[in-house]
Structure formats: structure tokens, C-alpha cells
């Protein structure tokens, strides 16, 4: 029987499979080596938002690769004025100065308001409800003293090689900082 020139001989099939398995093994080793090298590099630096540069664009809530953004609001209580009319908590023109949802700026109710003494209130962030939209930060910056700011929570961040939020950040406020460095905090201007 005459063998068709299109049909490979049994030996060449075996060679093809053997070469294919070797190629896959090399690719696998290369992938593992690449993963280990980036994990080592990622351990030295972490993604972080510079609160002095951030413009509260809202992209932190929508562009993180995690379903729930790793970006959360932090509050520097030393800067806070404990105002009765907190512009980070209330809508710009609230119906009343109470905790009703129709009066709150935060879409998820992540800011908790607690009476301290007349006329002071304490505002804290429930991180489990915070989506990192930055609406409260923007309100605090525009009319308040800027005591609220966005930060990438290290325990939530997947430490991607290229942060999806950093790519779309209009002010370039997100960059890598040394892992041993503390969070970049908002300070008194």
C-alpha cells in the first residue's frame, strides 16, 4: 500500500507528541518562574493612592478587578471638625439633619453618624459597606476640611502587576510604594 504524502508516519506522530509535551513543560516552568518572580517583586511594593493627588473621580469603585473594590474610605479623626452638617455625610441640600437615607450622600450608607455632644457628631466608616466611590471624600474636600480620603486596603488588594484602577486614574494618584512604608495618609494642609 502506497502511503499518502499528507499522512504522517507513526514515528513522526510520536515525535510530534513528545515535542508537544516538552513544549508544554517548558511553558509551564516559564509560567511558574514568571509568577514567582512577580510575587517576589510585589512583596516589596504595594499599590497605594496618594490622597493629596486623588480627585475622587469614582473610578476606584468601578475599575478594580475585584467584584468589591479594594479601595475604601479612611477618616483622619484628628483633622475632622465633627460638624453637625457634615458635607461628607449629607446631601448638598438635605431635607433634615438626620440619618434618613434620603439625606445621606453615601449610596450604601457606609458612613455612620453618632452624636457626641451638642453640636458635635462623630463619623465612622463601615468598610463592609464602602464601595470606594469617593462621593463622601469629594463632599468633605469641597465644603469640609478634607478629613476623609480613599486608600487601597492591603488586606483586600490582589496586588495585580498592573492595577486596573491605576491605568484609568485621571490624576495618576495610584502608584507603588514600598511595602514597609505606612499608608499614605491625609494630613493637615
C-alpha positions in Angstrom: 0.0 0.0 0.0 1.3 3.4 -1.0 1.4 5.9 1.8 -0.1 9.3 1.1 2.4 12.2 1.4 -0.2 14.0 3.6 -0.4 11.3 6.2 2.5 11.4 8.8 4.3 8.2 9.6 3.7 6.7 13.1 7.2 7.8 14.1 6.6 11.4 13.3 3.3 11.4 15.3 5.2 10.1 18.3 7.9 12.8 17.8 5.2 15.4 17.5 3.5 14.4 20.7 6.8 14.1 22.6 7.9 17.6 21.3 4.4 19.0 22.2 4.7 17.6 25.8 8.2 19.1 26.1 7.0 22.4 24.9 4.1 22.5 27.4 6.5 21.6 30.2 8.8 24.5 29.2 5.8 26.8 29.0 4.6 25.6 32.4 8.1 26.1 34.0 8.3 29.6 32.4 4.9 30.5 33.8 5.8 29.3 37.3 9.1 31.2 37.2 7.3 34.3 36.0 4.7 34.0 38.7 7.3 33.6 41.4 9.4 36.5 40.2 6.4 38.9 40.2 5.2 37.6 43.6 8.7 38.5 45.0 8.6 41.9 43.4 5.0 42.5 44.5 6.1 41.7 48.1 8.5 44.6 48.1 6.0 47.2 46.9 2.2 47.7 47.1 -0.3 49.8 45.3 -1.4 52.9 47.1 -3.4 56.1 46.5 -1.8 59.5 47.2 -4.7 61.4 48.9 -3.0 64.7 48.1 -3.3 64.0 44.3 -6.6 62.0 44.2 -9.5 63.8 42.5 -12.3 61.5 43.7 -13.3 60.6 40.1 -15.3 57.4 41.2 -13.3 55.0 39.1 -12.0 53.2 42.1 -15.4 51.7 42.7 -15.9 50.5 39.1 -12.4 49.5 37.8 -10.9 47.3 40.5 -10.6 43.7 39.3 -12.3 42.5 42.5 -16.0 42.4 42.5 -16.0 44.6 45.6 -13.3 47.2 45.2 -10.2 47.0 47.4 -10.4 50.8 47.8 -12.1 52.1 50.9 -12.6 55.4 52.6 -10.4 56.3 55.5 -11.1 59.0 58.0 -8.5 61.0 59.8 -10.4 61.9 63.0 -7.6 64.3 64.1 -8.5 66.6 61.1 -12.3 66.2 61.4 -14.4 69.1 62.7 -17.1 66.7 64.0 -19.6 69.1 62.3 -23.4 68.8 62.7 -23.7 69.4 59.0 -21.0 67.1 57.6 -20.8 67.6 53.8 -19.3 64.1 53.5 -22.4 62.6 55.2 -25.2 64.8 54.0 -26.5 65.5 50.5 -25.7 69.1 49.5 -29.3 70.2 50.3 -30.7 67.7 52.9 -34.3 67.7 53.9 -33.3 67.4 57.5 -30.1 66.8 59.5 -31.0 63.2 60.4 -29.7 59.8 59.3 -32.5 59.2 56.9 -31.3 57.6 53.6 -32.8 60.5 51.6 -30.4 62.9 53.4 -27.3 60.8 53.1 -24.6 61.3 50.4 -23.3 57.8 50.6 -25.2 55.4 48.2 -24.6 52.4 50.5 -25.0 54.1 53.9 -21.3 53.2 54.8 -20.9 56.4 56.9 -22.2 56.1 60.4 -23.1 59.2 62.4 -23.0 59.2 66.2 -24.0 62.1 68.5 -21.1 63.2 70.7 -22.3 66.4 72.4 -24.1 69.4 71.1 -23.3 70.4 68.3 -20.7 67.6 67.6 -21.1 64.3 65.8 -18.6 61.5 65.1 -18.5 59.9 61.6 -17.1 56.5 61.1 -16.8 54.3 58.0 -18.3 50.8 57.9 -15.8 49.2 55.5 -18.0 46.3 54.7 -20.5 48.7 53.1 -18.0 51.1 51.5 -17.6 50.6 47.7 -14.8 53.2 47.3 -16.9 55.6 45.1 -15.4 58.7 46.8 -18.6 60.7 47.0 -18.1 61.4 50.7 -14.4 62.3 50.1 -15.4 64.8 47.4 -18.0 66.3 49.7 -15.5 66.6 52.5 -12.9 68.2 50.2 -15.3 70.7 48.7 -17.0 72.0 51.8 -15.3 70.5 54.8 -11.7 70.1 56.0 -10.8 67.0 53.9 -10.5 64.5 56.7 -11.8 61.7 54.5 -9.7 60.1 51.8 -9.5 56.9 49.7 -6.9 54.2 50.2 -6.3 50.8 48.8 -6.7 48.3 51.7 -3.7 46.0 51.6 -5.6 43.0 53.0 -8.1 43.3 50.2 -5.8 44.2 47.3 -4.8 41.3 44.9 -1.6 43.2 44.1 -2.0 42.9 40.4 1.1 43.5 38.2 -0.8 46.4 36.6 -3.5 47.9 38.7 -6.7 48.3 36.6 -7.6 51.4 38.6 -4.2 53.0 38.2 -4.5 52.6 34.4 -7.7 54.7 34.3 -6.8 57.1 37.1 -7.0 60.6 35.6 -4.8 62.2 38.2 -2.2 59.4 38.3 -2.7 59.2 42.1 -2.1 55.5 42.3 1.4 54.1 42.3 3.5 51.5 44.0 5.1 52.4 47.3 7.5 50.3 49.5 5.5 47.6 51.4 7.2 48.6 54.7 6.0 52.2 54.3 2.8 53.1 56.2 -0.3 54.1 54.3 -0.2 57.5 52.6 -2.4 59.4 55.0 -4.2 62.7 54.6 -2.5 65.4 56.7 -3.5 68.9 57.7 -2.9 71.3 54.8 
